[in-house]
Amino acid sequence: MVSVRGLTKRYGEVPVFRDVSLDVAAGEFVAIVGESGVGKSTLLNCMAGLDQWDAGSVTVAGNNLADLDDDARALLRREKLGFVFQAFHVLPHLDVAQNVGLPLLLLKRPDPGRVAQVLAEVGLDGLAARLPQELSGGQLQRVAIARALVHRPRLLLADEPTGNLDPGTATRVLDVLHDQARASGAALVLVTHSAAAAGRADRILQLREDGVA
């Protein structure tokens, strides 16, 4: 589903990481861990085609991102990727159903039934008309997960999705993320500092400046 080969990222002359290679298959759950500042979030952004890199390649669903211009990358993200951010990034002026349905709207295939289905699957049934400010942190993160899943992506990227949550809520959110990715057959890549979160993965990769192990 996603293949990274010899990826190198620098800020000026300072390397963030270099020679990173990894593969994640459809239906596989991989956690990426590492010290702060080693570039875990940057690697995830490169895998999504949101950041540029200095050497190496990223291939998603058979598409070499280096061969795609910005518009083509955006279309690939819209169709094939789901991204769960630590800070939720829900739109405050849209209700829960509108936030979750946004990816389908952008794809010009609105589907209220699918929105209702995924809201029920993440435990938000009955909250479709609520605004974000009326929700708890755990509920907001589940909105973000539902939004990332609603268009049935083939690759799901999650950047510290439990970092702002208490342990009990974090466990429930991870349950939803893992179960829904598994049910849809999506490849799931999780960046985390949490040993408990990483322990849920099929594989754990340690990101270092000189690659992954």
C-alpha positions as CSV (number, residue, x, y, z in Angstrom):
1,M,0.0,0.0,0.0
2,V,2.8,2.4,0.9
3,S,6.5,2.0,0.1
4,V,9.3,4.3,1.3
5,R,12.8,4.0,-0.1
6,G,15.9,5.8,1.0
7,L,13.9,8.8,2.2
8,T,16.0,11.8,3.3
9,K,14.8,15.1,4.7
10,R,16.9,18.1,5.6
11,Y,16.2,21.6,6.9
12,G,18.9,23.6,5.3
13,E,22.1,21.6,6.0
14,V,20.6,19.9,9.1
15,P,19.4,16.3,8.5
16,V,16.1,15.4,10.1
17,F,16.4,11.8,9.0
18,R,18.1,10.0,6.1
19,D,17.9,6.6,4.3
20,V,14.5,5.7,5.7
21,S,12.9,2.6,4.0
22,L,9.7,0.9,5.0
23,D,6.7,-0.9,3.5
24,V,3.2,-1.2,4.9
25,A,0.8,-3.6,3.4
26,A,-3.0,-3.3,3.1
27,G,-4.6,-4.2,6.4
28,E,-1.4,-3.8,8.3
29,F,-1.0,-1.6,11.4
30,V,2.5,-0.2,11.9
31,A,3.5,2.2,14.7
32,I,6.5,4.6,14.3
33,V,8.2,5.6,17.5
34,G,11.3,7.6,18.3
35,E,12.7,10.5,20.3
36,S,11.2,14.0,20.0
37,G,12.7,15.9,17.1
38,V,13.7,12.9,15.1
39,G,11.0,13.7,12.4
40,K,8.2,11.3,13.0
41,S,5.5,13.7,12.0
42,T,7.6,15.0,9.1
43,L,7.9,11.4,7.9
44,L,4.1,11.0,8.1
45,N,3.7,14.2,6.1
46,C,6.1,13.0,3.5
47,M,4.1,9.8,3.2
48,A,1.0,11.9,2.6
49,G,2.7,14.1,0.0
50,L,2.3,17.2,2.3
51,D,6.0,17.7,2.8
52,Q,8.8,17.7,0.2
53,W,12.0,15.5,0.8
54,D,15.5,15.7,-0.4
55,A,16.2,12.2,-1.6
56,G,14.4,8.9,-1.9
57,S,10.9,8.0,-3.0
58,V,7.4,7.5,-1.6
59,T,4.9,5.3,-3.4
60,V,1.3,5.2,-2.3
61,A,-1.2,2.7,-3.9
62,G,1.2,2.3,-6.9
63,N,1.7,6.1,-7.4
64,N,5.2,7.5,-7.1
65,L,4.5,10.8,-5.4
66,A,7.6,12.4,-7.0
67,D,5.8,12.0,-10.4
68,L,2.7,13.9,-9.3
69,D,2.2,17.7,-9.2
70,D,0.5,19.4,-6.3
71,D,-3.0,19.0,-7.8
72,A,-2.4,15.3,-8.5
73,R,-1.1,14.8,-5.0
74,A,-4.1,16.5,-3.5
75,L,-6.4,14.3,-5.6
76,L,-4.6,11.2,-4.4
77,R,-5.0,12.3,-0.8
78,R,-8.6,13.0,-1.3
79,E,-9.3,9.6,-2.8
80,K,-6.9,7.2,-1.2
81,L,-5.7,8.7,2.2
82,G,-7.2,9.5,5.6
83,F,-5.3,11.6,8.0
84,V,-6.0,11.8,11.8
85,F,-4.3,14.8,13.5
86,Q,-3.5,15.2,17.2
87,A,-5.2,18.6,17.2
88,F,-8.4,17.2,15.6
89,H,-8.7,20.0,12.9
90,V,-12.4,19.9,12.9
91,L,-14.2,23.0,11.4
92,P,-15.9,24.8,14.3
93,H,-18.8,26.2,12.1
94,L,-19.8,22.8,10.8
95,D,-21.7,20.3,12.8
96,V,-20.5,16.7,13.4
97,A,-22.2,15.2,10.3
98,Q,-20.9,18.1,8.1
99,N,-17.4,17.7,9.3
100,V,-17.4,13.9,8.8
101,G,-19.1,14.2,5.4
102,L,-16.6,16.8,4.1
103,P,-14.3,14.3,2.3
104,L,-17.3,12.8,0.4
105,L,-18.5,16.4,-0.5
106,L,-15.0,17.2,-1.9
107,L,-15.2,14.0,-4.0
108,K,-18.6,15.1,-5.3
109,R,-20.3,12.0,-3.9
110,P,-22.2,13.1,-0.8
111,D,-23.7,10.2,1.1
112,P,-25.6,10.9,4.3
113,G,-26.2,7.2,4.9
114,R,-22.4,6.5,4.9
115,V,-21.9,9.4,7.3
116,A,-24.5,8.1,9.7
117,Q,-23.0,4.6,9.4
118,V,-19.4,5.7,10.3
119,L,-20.7,7.9,13.1
120,A,-22.5,4.9,14.6
121,E,-19.3,2.8,14.1
122,V,-17.2,5.2,16.1
123,G,-19.8,5.6,18.9
124,L,-21.2,9.0,17.9
125,D,-24.7,8.0,16.9
126,G,-27.1,10.7,17.9
127,L,-24.5,13.5,17.9
128,A,-24.6,14.4,14.2
129,A,-26.2,17.8,14.8
130,R,-23.8,18.8,17.6
131,L,-21.2,21.5,17.0
132,P,-17.5,20.8,17.9
133,Q,-17.6,23.1,20.9
134,E,-20.3,20.9,22.4
135,L,-18.1,17.8,22.4
136,S,-15.4,16.4,24.7
137,G,-11.8,15.8,23.5
138,G,-12.5,12.1,23.0
139,Q,-15.6,12.8,21.0
140,L,-13.7,15.3,18.8
141,Q,-11.0,12.7,18.1
142,R,-13.6,10.2,17.1
143,V,-15.1,12.8,14.8
144,A,-11.6,13.2,13.2
145,I,-11.3,9.4,12.9
146,A,-14.8,9.2,11.3
147,R,-13.9,11.9,8.8
148,A,-10.7,10.1,7.9
149,L,-12.6,6.8,7.3
150,V,-15.8,8.0,5.7
151,H,-14.5,7.8,2.1
152,R,-13.0,4.3,2.7
153,P,-9.3,5.3,2.3
154,R,-6.7,2.7,1.4
155,L,-4.0,4.3,3.7
156,L,-4.8,5.8,7.1
157,L,-2.1,8.0,8.7
158,A,-2.5,9.0,12.4
159,D,-0.2,11.6,14.1
160,E,-0.3,11.3,17.9
161,P,-4.1,10.8,17.9
162,T,-4.2,10.2,21.6
163,G,-1.7,12.8,22.7
164,N,-4.3,15.2,24.1
165,L,-6.5,12.5,25.8
166,D,-6.6,10.9,29.2
167,P,-5.6,7.3,29.3
168,G,-9.1,5.8,29.4
169,T,-10.3,7.9,26.5
170,A,-7.1,7.2,24.6
171,T,-7.7,3.5,24.9
172,R,-11.3,3.9,23.5
173,V,-10.1,6.1,20.6
174,L,-7.3,3.6,19.7
175,D,-9.9,0.8,19.8
176,V,-12.0,2.7,17.3
177,L,-9.1,3.6,15.1
178,H,-7.7,0.0,15.0
179,D,-11.0,-1.7,14.6
180,Q,-12.2,0.5,11.8
181,A,-9.0,0.4,9.9
182,R,-9.0,-3.4,10.2
183,A,-12.6,-3.7,9.1
184,S,-12.0,-1.5,6.0
185,G,-8.7,-3.2,5.1
186,A,-6.8,0.1,5.2
187,A,-3.1,0.2,5.9
188,L,-2.7,2.1,9.2
189,V,0.5,4.0,10.1
190,L,0.5,5.5,13.6
191,V,3.1,8.0,14.9
192,T,3.2,8.0,18.7
193,H,5.2,8.5,21.9
194,S,2.9,6.2,23.8
195,A,4.2,2.7,24.4
196,A,0.7,1.5,25.1
197,A,-0.5,2.8,21.7
198,A,2.5,1.4,19.9
199,G,1.9,-2.0,21.5
200,R,-1.3,-2.4,19.6
201,A,0.5,-2.4,16.3
202,D,1.4,-5.4,14.2
203,R,4.9,-4.0,13.9
204,I,6.8,-1.2,15.7
205,L,9.5,0.8,13.8
206,Q,12.0,3.0,15.6
207,L,12.8,6.1,13.6
208,R,16.3,7.4,14.0
209,E,18.3,10.0,12.1
210,D,19.9,7.3,10.0
211,G,16.8,5.3,9.2
212,V,14.4,2.9,10.8
213,A,14.8,-0.3,12.8
